[in-house]
Amino acid sequence: MTSIRISRSDDGERAIEIWRHAIDATHHFLTPEDRQAIDAMVCDFLPQVPLWLAVDANDYPLAFMFIDNGHMEALFVDPAYRGMGIGAMLVRHGLALHPSMTTDVNEQNLQALGFYEKMGFKRTGRSALDGQARPYPIIHLKYGSL
């Protein structure tokens, strides 16, 4: 049985672990230098923000989502638990809170792009660089009709 709860101060280390495993499984396009720089930022940031966690019956975090002002900044599922509907469950939770939720996805992450489009997100634009001006194009998405 999977449930959703808000993160606590002791969940930061597990959130970073989920992020690292998910990035290693899906973001092969990152250079080693960029991966290391992003990791340092994430380690400073993730434990400080409120995350929605998908947890198992033993309260063990399997995935997390971070939403800021109706924009899903992050959705990461531990690869050991992918394909079980956990990411979709978190997105539906986010949409219940923010019916016009937006998000961004790396253009090179075709699995994630397909997932969001299957969930009902529509493309609203593209940026040639990511938020840190790195050469990883971003696809901007919004839920529902445009």
C-alpha positions, 0 to 999 in steps of 0.5 A, spaced: 500 500 500 502 506 497 500 513 500 502 520 500 505 524 505 509 531 506 516 530 507 519 531 514 526 533 516 529 526 517 527 524 509 532 529 506 537 523 505 532 518 502 530 524 497 537 525 495 538 517 494 532 517 490 534 523 486 541 520 485 538 513 483 533 516 478 538 521 475 543 515 474 537 511 470 534 516 466 539 522 465 545 519 461 545 525 457 549 529 462 556 530 462 560 528 468 562 535 470 554 537 470 552 531 473 557 533 479 555 540 479 547 539 479 548 534 485 551 539 489 546 544 488 540 538 489 544 536 496 543 543 498 536 544 496 532 538 497 532 537 504 530 544 505 524 544 501 517 541 503 516 534 498 510 530 497 513 523 498 510 516 496 511 511 501 510 504 502 506 501 508 512 501 512 513 509 511 519 508 506 519 513 501 519 510 494 518 517 490 518 524 491 515 531 488 516 538 489 511 543 487 512 551 487 506 555 486 503 550 481 509 548 478 512 541 479 519 543 479 521 535 481 518 528 480 523 522 481 521 515 482 526 510 485 528 506 479 527 500 483 519 502 484 518 505 477 512 502 472 508 501 479 504 507 478 507 511 483 509 517 479 502 517 476 499 517 483 504 523 485 502 527 479 494 526 480 495 528 487 499 535 485 493 536 480 488 535 485 492 541 489 493 545 482 489 543 476 493 547 471 499 545 474 505 546 469 512 542 469 518 542 465 522 536 462 529 535 459 528 534 451 533 528 452 529 525 457 524 522 452 521 517 457 519 523 462 516 527 456 512 521 454 509 520 461 507 527 462 504 527 455 500 521 457 498 524 463 495 529 459 500 535 459 501 539 453 507 542 450 507 550 451 514 551 449 521 550 449 528 553 451 534 551 448 538 551 455 536 549 462 535 553 468 542 554 469 544 556 462 547 549 460 546 546 453 540 541 455 534 543 452 527 544 456 520 542 454 515 546 458 508 543 459 502 545 462 496 540 464 489 540 460 487 544 454 491 550 452 
